[in-house]
Amino acid sequence: MSDRQDVILGAGLAGLTAAYTLQELGNDHWQIYDREERVGGHARSVEIDGYVFDFGPHILFAADPEIGALIRELLGTNFTAQSREAFIYHHAFGGLFTRFPFQAHLHGLPADIVLDCLSGLVRAVEGQARGDFEPQNYEEWMRGFFGNGIAEHLMIPYARKVWTVEPSEMDFAWIGRRVPTPDVERILAGALSNDVTQVGATAHFWYPKHGGIEALPRTLGERVRNVHLRREVERIEISSRVLTFGDGERVEFDRLIYTLPLSKLRELVPDLPDRVRDACSALRYQGIYCLNVGIDRPRISDHHWVYFYEDGFPFHRLSFPANFTPHNVPDGKSSISMEIAFSDVRPLDRDRVVDDAITALRKAGIIHADDRIELVHAEEILPAYVIYDIDHATNVGLIRSWLAENDIELAGRFGEWQYFNMDHAMSSGREAALRLAGPGRRSDPGRPDAVRRS
């Protein structure tokens, strides 16, 4: 083996879990680098005057038993398990709130809307039975799976708001556990009664008692050796296996686990083949302007989060951090985190966004005219979500294949360029480390979302 060490770029959850996995395997032949002052990547939190806000609202849950056990172990007593209180706001129906997901909780909507949704669902089921369900894009998937009523009343307008592009321009390979897909019987039950079991991966979730979501990567980071912070890579020379950092230091490496945004490769790697550079340039993403406010009033809502799909509301989702844990706000206070999507096709109006968002909060009755907003804090997250355009799989596959030929493993939401939750990012880091560790410890390296199960 070369005397050069392996390198992990990025100390977010994927990079930290990769490092932790190598340690657990008895491998100390690596170093991890990150440009920030502390570990965590996007899974970090900020405290301001007693208010705790996550870098974009986060919750925890785990489909992978090994990762779930690791999360529970890391948090220890700093752990809460909760049942979801998530709703959808309907301004057109007098400020009505219905439970999330829309398709499983039609009860309470106007009768003509319910009828339109159910009749569309029946026609969709009939089409599926005839073998007509062959969607070519995300909009066709929504219409073909749930029917035109459910698609048009909420799913398509919400998709436009959160993704910033037309759903007809998107693939649907990402859906998996991201879009709850209840069966017909469950949809019918949800139309007849509000007293039905919730569905979807987030129906039950975890959250730290103290420290916001950053409590998880901070604790994991305390277990990981060889972490170098405030070290931003500026150049990756693939042929000579050399990294150049912002301070001018050059570090030789053997193999590499890359968790930075895949789109940055065209800036970092001078010797990218043209076809790979073009694929990197074609990758699409959106950003989130996370606007946080502190309110001088206790318990302004019983909800965890609320979805907004209608025009007139700049945010697509807002969350209430105090309902994740009371330690996220000072005594007698409340807070709100609003998520506003933007991209190259929907630019962010920074001059108006704060005023427009607060006006929309009042319009929806979330805050009152006499409420005192005592804190306003904003974070721009870019990239925030990968956009699964029609060419996503082709471009990511091409980039991934070329990197694999050069002993570079990908991990994490932006390294793999996939719509990963926190637990999936951790699984991704573990899988990259297992592939790095050699034969006999691998999952299927050709599958982008390969996750080793115990």
Secondary structure, DSSP 8 states (H G I E B T S, - for coil): --SSEEEEE--BHHHHHHHHHHHHTT---EEEE-SSSSSBTTS-EEEETTEEEESS---B--SSHHHHHHHHHHHTTS-EEEE--EEEEEGGGTSEEEESSGGG--TTS-HHHHHHHHHHHHHHHHHHHTT----SSHHHHHHHHH-HHHIIIIIHHHHHHHHSS-GGGB--TT-TTTS----HHHHHHHHH-S-----STTSEEEE-SSSGGGHHHHHHHTT--SEE-S--EEEEETTTTEEEETTS-EEEEEEEEE-S-GGGHHHH-TT--HHHHHHHHH-EEEEEEEEEEEESSS---S-SEEEE-STT-S-SEEE-GGGT-GGGS-TT-EEEEEEEEE-SSS---TTTHHHHHHHHHHHTTSS-TT--EEEEEEEEEEEEEEE-BTTHHHHHHHHHHHHHHTTEEE-STTTTTS---HHHHHHHHHHHHHHHH-TTS---TTSTT-----
